[in-house]
């Protein structure tokens, strides 16, 4: 497994960074594949410049441990459940894969009541198999305190045209 921590530029920041209970990765394109399944090994957010990554407790289902709740627009199968993007394991089949439907795809973590953070870092670990590169190409990080993402959300980071990476690369973005 190759793990590289690439710190990537500021992206496009819209508005100020308030505390948010719900954090969403909204994916509109991935690198180098015609497959429309999004695949993520791990997702984390930090509110202290990367000293601590959240969720810090490994998830074991979409609703455990409490108060964490993971949700997504779809799951390819139970083997690749949403919570696996938050299980602190970035190897093997421990990953979330969306259904093979048209973009966009999204995955959200609910940190629970009273656990809102003002994120200033986002990182994820990608999945690549041969020429099937599902590194994120175009995506947005959204924050919400209601979880509805129907207009009340804030756009925290927008990236377009991101390059492909080797498998299991951890990529960190400043928000």
Sine and cosine of phi, psi and omega as CSV:
sin_phi,cos_phi,sin_psi,cos_psi,sin_omega,cos_omega
0.00,0.00,0.77,-0.64,0.06,-1.00
-0.99,-0.17,0.83,-0.56,0.06,-1.00
-0.83,-0.56,0.87,-0.50,0.01,-1.00
-0.80,-0.60,0.76,-0.65,0.07,-1.00
-0.99,-0.14,0.98,-0.18,0.02,-1.00
-0.99,-0.10,0.86,-0.51,0.09,-1.00
-1.00,-0.05,0.89,-0.46,-0.11,-0.99
-0.96,-0.29,0.50,-0.87,-0.07,-1.00
-0.68,0.74,-0.10,-1.00,-0.14,-0.99
-0.97,0.25,-0.35,0.94,-0.05,-1.00
0.94,0.35,-0.37,-0.93,0.01,-1.00
-0.95,-0.31,0.92,-0.39,-0.02,-1.00
-0.99,-0.14,0.79,-0.61,0.00,-1.00
-0.86,-0.50,0.89,-0.45,0.03,-1.00
0.99,0.17,-0.10,-1.00,0.00,-1.00
-1.00,-0.08,0.28,-0.96,-0.02,-1.00
-0.99,-0.10,0.99,-0.15,0.07,-1.00
-1.00,0.00,0.19,-0.98,0.08,-1.00
-0.96,0.27,0.65,-0.76,0.01,-1.00
-0.75,-0.66,0.67,-0.74,0.05,-1.00
-0.99,0.13,-0.61,0.79,-0.03,-1.00
-0.95,-0.32,0.79,-0.61,0.04,-1.00
-0.84,-0.54,0.77,-0.63,-0.09,-1.00
-0.82,-0.58,0.71,-0.71,0.20,-0.98
-0.99,-0.13,0.90,-0.44,-0.03,-1.00
-0.94,-0.33,0.92,-0.38,-0.14,-0.99
-0.97,-0.24,0.80,-0.60,0.03,-1.00
-0.91,-0.41,-0.22,0.97,0.07,-1.00
-0.26,-0.97,0.45,-0.89,0.10,-1.00
-0.78,-0.63,0.27,-0.96,-0.11,-0.99
-0.98,0.18,0.62,-0.79,0.35,-0.94
0.87,0.49,0.47,0.88,0.02,-1.00
-0.47,-0.88,0.47,-0.88,0.10,-1.00
-1.00,-0.09,-0.11,0.99,0.05,-1.00
-0.94,0.35,0.69,-0.72,-0.04,-1.00
-0.98,-0.20,0.34,0.94,0.12,-0.99
-1.00,0.02,0.78,-0.62,0.13,-0.99
-1.00,0.06,0.59,-0.81,-0.04,-1.00
-0.69,-0.73,0.81,-0.58,-0.02,-1.00
-0.73,-0.69,0.79,-0.62,0.07,-1.00
-0.98,0.20,-0.73,0.68,-0.04,-1.00
-0.48,-0.88,0.54,-0.84,0.10,-1.00
-0.73,-0.69,0.69,-0.73,0.06,-1.00
-0.59,-0.81,0.40,-0.92,0.08,-1.00
-0.77,-0.64,0.52,-0.86,0.05,-1.00
-0.77,-0.64,0.59,-0.80,0.06,-1.00
-0.93,-0.38,0.02,1.00,-0.06,-1.00
-0.78,-0.63,0.59,0.81,0.08,-1.00
0.97,0.25,0.26,0.96,0.05,-1.00
0.98,-0.19,0.05,1.00,0.04,-1.00
-0.95,0.32,-0.59,0.81,0.02,-1.00
-0.77,-0.64,0.71,-0.70,0.00,-1.00
-0.92,-0.39,0.68,-0.73,-0.04,-1.00
-0.87,-0.49,0.55,-0.83,-0.02,1.00
-0.95,0.32,0.68,-0.73,-0.04,-1.00
-0.99,0.12,-0.35,0.94,0.05,-1.00
-1.00,-0.08,0.77,-0.64,-0.02,-1.00
-0.92,0.39,0.77,-0.64,0.06,-1.00
-0.97,0.22,0.53,-0.85,0.00,-1.00
-0.85,-0.52,-0.10,1.00,0.12,-0.99
-0.27,-0.96,0.05,-1.00,0.00,-1.00
-0.92,0.40,-0.24,0.97,-0.03,-1.00
-0.78,-0.62,0.27,0.96,-0.02,-1.00
-0.63,-0.78,0.58,-0.81,0.01,1.00
-0.98,0.19,0.44,-0.90,0.04,-1.00
-0.91,0.42,0.63,-0.77,0.21,0.98
-0.99,-0.13,0.16,0.99,-0.08,-1.00
-0.93,0.38,0.62,-0.78,0.10,-0.99
-0.66,-0.75,0.81,-0.58,0.06,-1.00
-0.96,-0.26,0.67,-0.75,0.04,-1.00
-0.58,-0.81,0.36,-0.93,0.00,-1.00
-0.48,-0.88,0.23,-0.97,0.04,-1.00
-0.92,0.38,-0.43,0.90,-0.01,-1.00
-0.18,-0.98,0.22,-0.98,0.12,-0.99
-0.73,-0.69,0.68,-0.73,0.02,-1.00
-0.89,0.46,-0.68,0.73,0.05,-1.00
-0.25,-0.97,0.17,-0.99,0.02,-1.00
-0.89,0.46,-0.44,0.90,0.04,-1.00
-0.88,0.47,-0.52,0.86,-0.05,-1.00
-0.89,-0.45,0.79,0.61,-0.05,-1.00
-0.91,0.42,0.39,-0.92,-0.03,-1.00
-0.82,0.58,-0.70,0.71,-0.08,-1.00
-0.86,0.52,-0.37,0.93,-0.04,-1.00
-0.92,0.38,-0.28,0.96,0.12,-0.99
-0.98,0.22,-0.13,0.99,-0.02,-1.00
-0.80,-0.60,0.44,0.90,-0.08,-1.00
-0.99,-0.16,0.09,1.00,0.01,-1.00
0.90,0.44,0.40,0.92,0.06,-1.00
-0.81,-0.59,0.90,-0.43,-0.08,-1.00
-0.95,-0.32,0.53,0.85,-0.02,-1.00
-0.74,-0.68,0.22,-0.97,0.09,-1.00
0.86,0.51,-0.60,-0.80,-0.02,-1.00
-1.00,-0.02,0.29,0.96,0.04,-1.00
-0.99,0.12,0.99,0.16,-0.02,-1.00
-0.41,-0.91,0.35,-0.94,0.10,-0.99
-0.99,-0.11,0.72,-0.70,0.13,-0.99
-0.79,-0.62,0.78,-0.62,0.05,-1.00
-0.97,0.24,0.22,-0.98,0.15,-0.99
-0.91,0.42,0.38,-0.93,0.03,-1.00
-1.00,0.07,0.98,0.18,0.05,-1.00
-0.80,-0.60,0.21,-0.98,-0.04,-1.00
-0.88,0.48,0.55,-0.83,0.13,-0.99
-0.89,0.45,0.45,-0.89,0.18,0.98
-1.00,0.07,0.32,-0.95,0.18,-0.98
-0.85,-0.53,0.43,-0.90,0.04,-1.00
-0.57,-0.82,0.42,-0.91,0.08,-1.00
-0.64,-0.77,0.70,-0.71,-0.13,-0.99
-0.77,-0.64,0.60,-0.80,0.17,-0.99
-0.90,-0.43,0.78,-0.63,0.13,-0.99
-0.99,-0.17,0.90,-0.44,-0.04,-1.00
-0.98,0.18,-0.17,0.99,0.02,-1.00
0.99,-0.11,0.41,-0.91,0.00,-1.00
-0.84,0.54,0.73,-0.69,0.02,-1.00
0.99,0.16,0.07,1.00,-0.05,-1.00
-0.89,-0.45,0.39,0.92,0.00,-1.00
-0.89,0.47,0.56,-0.83,0.06,-1.00
-0.77,-0.64,0.37,-0.93,0.13,-0.99
-0.98,-0.21,1.00,0.01,-0.14,-0.99
-0.94,0.34,0.68,-0.73,0.11,-0.99
-0.84,-0.54,0.03,1.00,0.10,-0.99
-0.60,-0.80,0.56,-0.83,0.13,-0.99
-0.73,-0.68,0.70,-0.72,0.10,-1.00
-0.65,-0.76,0.47,-0.88,0.08,-1.00
-0.55,-0.83,0.38,-0.93,0.08,-1.00
-0.92,-0.39,0.80,-0.61,-0.11,-0.99
-1.00,0.04,0.07,-1.00,0.08,-1.00
-0.75,-0.66,0.78,-0.63,0.05,-1.00
-0.68,-0.74,0.70,-0.71,0.08,-1.00
-0.72,-0.69,0.96,-0.29,-0.04,-1.00
0.87,0.49,-0.83,-0.56,0.00,-1.00
-1.00,0.02,-0.01,1.00,-0.01,-1.00
-1.00,0.01,0.99,0.12,-0.05,-1.00
-1.00,-0.05,0.92,-0.40,0.03,-1.00
-0.95,-0.31,0.50,0.87,0.13,-0.99
-0.88,0.47,0.62,-0.78,0.01,-1.00
-0.89,0.46,0.75,-0.66,0.05,-1.00
-0.97,-0.25,-0.80,0.59,0.01,-1.00
-0.81,-0.58,0.83,-0.56,-0.02,-1.00
-0.37,-0.93,0.25,-0.97,0.02,-1.00
-0.70,-0.71,0.60,-0.80,0.15,-0.99
-0.97,-0.25,0.80,-0.61,-0.03,-1.00
-0.88,-0.48,0.55,-0.84,0.10,-1.00
-0.86,-0.52,0.59,-0.81,0.00,-1.00
-0.51,-0.86,0.46,-0.89,0.12,-0.99
-0.94,-0.33,-0.07,1.00,0.04,-1.00
-0.95,-0.31,-0.45,0.89,-0.02,-1.00
0.99,0.11,0.04,1.00,-0.02,-1.00
-1.00,0.09,-0.48,0.88,0.00,-1.00
0.76,0.65,0.74,0.67,-0.02,-1.00
-0.85,-0.53,0.51,0.86,0.03,-1.00
0.80,-0.59,-0.37,0.93,-0.02,-1.00
-1.00,0.08,-0.21,0.98,-0.10,-0.99
-0.96,0.29,0.35,-0.94,0.09,-1.00
-0.94,-0.33,0.63,-0.78,0.11,-0.99
-1.00,0.04,0.88,-0.47,-0.06,-1.00
-0.99,-0.11,-0.53,0.85,-0.04,-1.00
-0.39,-0.92,0.69,-0.72,0.10,-1.00
-0.78,-0.63,0.79,-0.62,0.03,-1.00
-0.79,-0.62,0.67,-0.74,0.07,-1.00
-0.71,-0.70,0.57,-0.82,0.07,-1.00
0.95,0.32,0.46,0.89,0.01,-1.00
-0.91,0.40,0.59,-0.81,-0.06,-1.00
-0.99,0.16,0.31,-0.95,0.10,-1.00
-0.92,0.38,0.34,-0.94,0.00,-1.00
-0.66,-0.75,0.25,-0.97,0.11,-0.99
-0.93,0.36,0.37,-0.93,0.00,-1.00
-0.84,0.54,0.58,-0.81,0.05,-1.00
0.88,0.48,0.53,0.85,0.09,-1.00
-1.00,0.09,0.75,-0.66,0.08,-1.00
-1.00,-0.10,0.84,-0.55,-0.08,-1.00
-0.89,-0.46,0.79,-0.61,-0.06,-1.00
-0.93,-0.38,0.71,-0.71,0.03,-1.00
-0.86,-0.51,0.63,-0.77,0.15,-0.99
-0.99,0.11,0.67,-0.74,0.05,-1.00
-0.98,-0.22,0.00,0.00,0.00,0.00
